[in-house]
Amino acid sequence: MTEEADQGVMGQMGPCGIVCAACVLGNGTVAETAKKTKEYIQGYGVEEWAPQVPGGSEIDFEQFYRYLDWAATHTGCRGCEKGGGPPDCTIRNCANEKGHQLCSECAELEGCGKFDWLQDYGKVLKTTLGGAKGRSKQELIEEALAKGDQ
């Protein structure tokens, strides 16, 4: 986790139950990994010897570097509380409309389809939130960080 990203998302949890500091987008892991991957590939001259390895001549390194630059610049998330996350997030929009900090406050959580776009992870989040009814957001954040959950 980068220190800058850590400070930006520390103490945040989306209404969906994602703890921002434990999320690889929120804590800067994806962006930092993309940056370091490019540095390693260039630093070790992989582009020069790649054609001698099976499949290496098929790699478009310029395109790959553009992707890594993009990922290093644009995959950081500030967290929902600070305008991050998907702009059209159905979960956050619904929670805001209903005045809920967390979806665990909602009586409709069990049958809610707004988590479906997160696929299996959405089911995990709903289960976690279902068991968190009556607990504070701060308590859930501290518990998740202590366990290393996401």
N, C-alpha and C positions, 0 to 999 in steps of 0.2 A: 504494500500500500504506500502510495506517495504521501508525504507529509501534507502537501498542499491539498490533495484530494481528501485526505483524512480529516483535516480541519473543516473542509467544506461540507461534508456529509455527516460528521460525528453527531450523534444524538438524533438522527432522523430515522423515521420509519414511515413508509408509505401506508396509505389506508389499507392496502392489500396485505400488509404484514412483512414486506421486504424490508430488512434492516439495511439501510444504505451503506453503512461502513463495512458491512460484511459482503456486499455485492461487488463483483469484480468490475462492473462498470462504474459504480459510485466510488469505490476506493482507488480507482486509477490503475488497477492491475492490467486490464486489457490494453490501455493506452501505453503504459510503461513497457509491457511485453512487446508490443509492436515496434516501439522505438528501439529497444534493445536487440530485437531480432534483426532489424535492418543494420544496426551497428555491428553485430556479430558477422552477418553474411558479408558485409563489405570489408570488415576488418580482417577476416580470414580468407578473403579472395575467393569465395565460393563461386562467384560468377565465372571466374577464369577456368576453374577445373571442373565445373559442373558438366560440360559437354562430354567429358570422358566417363561419366557415370550413367548407367541406364536411365533414360528419361530426362537427363539433365539438359540435353540440347533442345528440348521442347519447352523449356521454361522461358517466359518473357520477363526477364528481370526488371526491365523498366516499368512494366505494368505492375509487377509485384511490389516494387519500391513505392509506386504511387499509392497502391492500396495500403501499405504499411504506414506511409505518411498520413493518409486519410485516417486510418485507425488510431494513430498516435494523437491526432488533433481532434477528432470528432467522437470518440467513443466514451469520453468521460461524461458522467452524469452528475448533475448538481443535486439530485434528489427531488422528489415531488414538492417538498415544502419550499424549494427555492427555484421552481420553474423547470426542473429537469424531468426526465422520463418522457415517454411518448406523449406528444401534444394532444392526441386524441384518446388517451387512456380512458376506457369506459369505466374502469373501477374507480379511479380518482374522481372523474366527473360525477359519478353517481354519489360517492361519499360526500363530495362538496355540496351537491344539491340537497342531500338529506341532512347536512350539518354534522356528519360523523368524522371523528379523527381516524378511527379504525373501523373496518368492516365488521369487526366483532361486536360492535354496538348495534348492528342492524338485525332486525328480526327476520329478514328475508335471506340471510347469508346462506343457509343450507341449500336452498333451491336456486341460488343466484347463478346465472349463466354468464355474468360479466368476466369471470375468471377463465372462461373457456379458451381464449386466445393464448393463454399461458400453458395450455395443454396439461401434461402431468404435474408440472410445477404449480399450476393453478390449483389443482386438487390438494397438493401438499399445503399450500398457503391457506386454503379454506379450512382444512382439517385443523391446522395450527390455530387459526383465528377462532374456530368453533370452540376449542378448548380454552380460549383466553378470555371468554366473556367475564366482565367484571374486573379485569386486571388493567392496570394503567399502562399507557404506551411506554413510559420510561422503564417500568418493571420488565416489560417484554423485550425492550432493546437491550437492557443489561443482561438479561438471561440469555438471549441469542448470542451476544458477543462473548459471554463467558463460555458458551458451548462451542463457539466457532461456527454457528449456523449462518445461513444466508437468508 
